Amino acid sequence: MCNLDCYRMPGSASISCLGPWPKDVGIIAMELYIPSQYVDQTELEQFDGVSAGKYTVGLGQAAMGFCSDREDINSLCLTVVQRLMERNGLSYDSVGRLEVGTETIIDKSKSVKTVLMQLFEDSGNTDVEGIDTTNACYGGTAALFNAVNWVESSSWDGRYALVVAGDIAVYATGSARPTGGAGAVAMLVGPNAPLAFERGLRGTHMQHAYDFYKPDMVSEYPVVDGKLSIECYLSALDRCYSVYRNKIHAQWQREGSEKHFNLEDFGYLVFHSPYCKLVQKSLARLMLNDFLSHPNPNTEVGPFTGLEAFRDVKPEETYFDRDVEKAFLKASSELFEKKTKPSLLISNQNGNMYTPSVYGCLASLIAQKTAAQLAGQRIGVFSYGSGFAATLYSLRITQDHTPGSNLDKLVSSLSDLQVRLKSRKKVSPAVFSENMKLREETHHLGVYVPRGPVDDLFPGTWYLTRVDDKHRREYARRPVECEVNAEAEIVCSSTEVTQQVPHIHVTKIN
Ligand SMILES: CC(C)(COP(=O)(O)OP(=O)(O)OC[C@H]1O[C@@H](n2cnc3c(N)ncnc32)[C@H](O)[C@@H]1OP(=O)(O)O)[C@@H](O)C(=O)NCCC(=O)NCCS
């Protein structure tokens, strides 16, 4: 018999595993970690000798975060999990499932999840299900689905699930290198969530393709067919949207409505973002889908004005059709500004993080809106991982945006993203390139002591101290100092290196 009905989800009544089916299961809290150093994409264009504007305008990228040899996938996930737990005042025994989504593999057997269990040691809680999930950038979404499914299942014991998506996205020199990045996102999953999964509304498409993969076990770099990956991404988007719409139409018909779903039914849309320009093209692509599936679109007035020439195009022939792309980018530009652009802050400034990319977009959107602007909206979430696996699903934001509500807490916890971005250190492309070379030469070494400076890391960051002759990795944590965030809150903790602090003290100073 379960004895865990003492756990209290924030803002909710106590939860019992013997109670009714949990309601509004979804994301309760989020935390994001980005590296403390970045390279400017304009400077990188000059350094790489490409035409000015290729990375900044053509790809839509302003800056790219990266890690020195001091950070690996374990340290990124340790950092983001501990930060989430501290900032939300959570105890480690309140977590019953921990899932990791990553494609940054440093061990072919031992999971990142088991490394994270070190954080749980003081609590004595070892009853934590879940393990790592891998399929390129989709692993985080698969991990999130596992967590949501667990809370909604007969296996649930009344505790939270924790989901971590983390990756170091690095490419060999060449055209893909500017689409790198690094980071991690942690999400607390449970009932009565401010971002609740809409039941039955997932459109998935999975297919075999060699668009991006990592067959070389000693290299961090993938083999990429860039153009094919774009085609796979856009074709997956078409298929997922079609399945999603069929499912929502079926739900609406059961409720007696013959309404036709279109982009206006999403309050916001976030996408996996390998680079921002592809996201803008993706929204345009969804508008093309709306146009082609509309039984009788008005091309005289309204959003489809002037698009009659494209009425008979075949979607599968238009992935790189300039005329179609241009026309629908123009037609969807207002929608993009309103529904998607705010989600691109982290992607534009930090680059592709692989698994956390789409959740960095979700965090960016939340960070740049007020709770009142978000309340009641439906967010469409498109997740894509090469190989390839993709899903379009939707989250319904709670109506309750009162001060102190779960939504209000979530929004305030992410409100310092701009401050965090501004506090990073810019380094030259030459230094970035040296760091990439160092990672290339050393990331798989058996006996290794990293050289990267520790003082450059953000307070509270876990870092690699050494790898021994049996490839066992050891980590330490930079002390957490006082950080002043955008809301003039002060977040303090007296942590020593490697010491865990289960609670934080949040004090208003104004
Ligand atoms: C995305 C990727 C294929 C682009 O590399 P590339 O082929 O060298 O880049 P392109 O020559 O197509 O240039 C990129 C864009 O910048 C534009 N561009 C080039 N020079 C420019 C300039 N000086 N000013 C403005 N735009 C410019 C190009 O026209 C192109 O725009 P388009 O995509 O609308 O056609 C490459 O970075 C890559 O492989 N990335 C990793 C895989 C990936 O992210 N895939 C996405 C799906 S998962």
Ligand as a Chemical Component Dictionary entry (heavy atoms), coordinates in Angstrom:
data_LIG
# 
_chem_comp.id                   LIG 
_chem_comp.type                 NON-POLYMER 
_chem_comp.pdbx_formal_charge   0 
_chem_comp.three_letter_code    LIG 
# 
loop_
_chem_comp_atom.comp_id 
_chem_comp_atom.atom_id 
_chem_comp_atom.alt_atom_id 
_chem_comp_atom.type_symbol 
_chem_comp_atom.charge 
_chem_comp_atom.model_Cartn_x 
_chem_comp_atom.model_Cartn_y 
_chem_comp_atom.model_Cartn_z 
_chem_comp_atom.pdbx_ordinal 
LIG C1  C1  C 0 21.434 24.542 -41.775 1  
LIG C2  C2  C 0 22.649 24.311 -42.644 2  
LIG C3  C3  C 0 22.361 23.197 -43.654 3  
LIG C4  C4  C 0 22.996 25.587 -43.389 4  
LIG O1  O1  O 0 24.278 25.458 -43.998 5  
LIG P1  P1  P 0 24.634 26.008 -45.486 6  
LIG O2  O2  O 0 24.109 25.055 -46.482 7  
LIG O3  O3  O 0 26.081 26.331 -45.532 8  
LIG O4  O4  O 0 23.861 27.336 -45.494 9  
LIG P2  P2  P 0 23.118 28.045 -46.710 10 
LIG O5  O5  O 0 24.073 28.302 -47.803 11 
LIG O6  O6  O 0 21.856 27.319 -47.015 12 
LIG O7  O7  O 0 22.816 29.430 -45.966 13 
LIG C5  C5  C 0 21.916 29.462 -44.902 14 
LIG C6  C6  C 0 20.900 30.549 -45.177 15 
LIG O8  O8  O 0 21.587 31.799 -45.106 16 
LIG C7  C7  C 0 21.311 32.550 -46.285 17 
LIG N1  N1  N 0 22.488 33.371 -46.521 18 
LIG C8  C8  C 0 23.703 32.988 -46.990 19 
LIG N2  N2  N 0 24.531 34.064 -47.014 20 
LIG C9  C9  C 0 23.821 35.119 -46.567 21 
LIG C10 C10 C 0 24.125 36.500 -46.348 22 
LIG N3  N3  N 0 25.328 36.985 -46.588 23 
LIG N4  N4  N 0 23.154 37.283 -45.844 24 
LIG C11 C11 C 0 21.922 36.800 -45.559 25 
LIG N5  N5  N 0 21.582 35.503 -45.769 26 
LIG C12 C12 C 0 22.521 34.673 -46.242 27 
LIG C13 C13 C 0 21.094 31.500 -47.354 28 
LIG O9  O9  O 0 20.383 32.033 -48.443 29 
LIG C14 C14 C 0 20.306 30.470 -46.570 30 
LIG O10 O10 O 0 18.988 30.902 -46.479 31 
LIG P3  P3  P 0 17.780 29.885 -46.809 32 
LIG O11 O11 O 0 17.883 28.799 -45.781 33 
LIG O12 O12 O 0 16.572 30.717 -46.662 34 
LIG O13 O13 O 0 18.029 29.362 -48.161 35 
LIG C15 C15 C 0 23.868 23.899 -41.763 36 
LIG O14 O14 O 0 24.141 24.919 -40.848 37 
LIG C16 C16 C 0 23.648 22.598 -41.011 38 
LIG O15 O15 O 0 23.866 21.526 -41.568 39 
LIG N6  N6  N 0 23.262 22.668 -39.716 40 
LIG C17 C17 C 0 23.068 21.481 -38.876 41 
LIG C18 C18 C 0 21.804 20.718 -39.198 42 
LIG C19 C19 C 0 20.548 21.469 -38.869 43 
LIG O16 O16 O 0 20.547 22.375 -38.065 44 
LIG N7  N7  N 0 19.439 21.050 -39.489 45 
LIG C20 C20 C 0 18.139 21.651 -39.256 46 
LIG C21 C21 C 0 17.032 20.655 -39.162 47 
LIG S1  S1  S 0 17.207 19.623 -37.742 48 
# 
loop_
_chem_comp_bond.comp_id 
_chem_comp_bond.atom_id_1 
_chem_comp_bond.atom_id_2 
_chem_comp_bond.value_order 
_chem_comp_bond.pdbx_ordinal 
LIG C1  C2  SING 1  
LIG C2  C3  SING 2  
LIG C2  C4  SING 3  
LIG C2  C15 SING 4  
LIG C4  O1  SING 5  
LIG O1  P1  SING 6  
LIG P1  O2  DOUB 7  
LIG P1  O3  SING 8  
LIG P1  O4  SING 9  
LIG O4  P2  SING 10 
LIG P2  O5  DOUB 11 
LIG P2  O6  SING 12 
LIG P2  O7  SING 13 
LIG O7  C5  SING 14 
LIG C5  C6  SING 15 
LIG C6  O8  SING 16 
LIG C6  C14 SING 17 
LIG O8  C7  SING 18 
LIG C7  N1  SING 19 
LIG C7  C13 SING 20 
LIG N1  C8  SING 21 
LIG N1  C12 SING 22 
LIG C8  N2  DOUB 23 
LIG N2  C9  SING 24 
LIG C9  C10 SING 25 
LIG C9  C12 DOUB 26 
LIG C10 N3  SING 27 
LIG C10 N4  DOUB 28 
LIG N4  C11 SING 29 
LIG C11 N5  DOUB 30 
LIG N5  C12 SING 31 
LIG C13 O9  SING 32 
LIG C13 C14 SING 33 
LIG C14 O10 SING 34 
LIG O10 P3  SING 35 
LIG P3  O11 DOUB 36 
LIG P3  O12 SING 37 
LIG P3  O13 SING 38 
LIG C15 O14 SING 39 
LIG C15 C16 SING 40 
LIG C16 O15 DOUB 41 
LIG C16 N6  SING 42 
LIG N6  C17 SING 43 
LIG C17 C18 SING 44 
LIG C18 C19 SING 45 
LIG C19 O16 DOUB 46 
LIG C19 N7  SING 47 
LIG N7  C20 SING 48 
LIG C20 C21 SING 49 
LIG C21 S1  SING 50 
# 
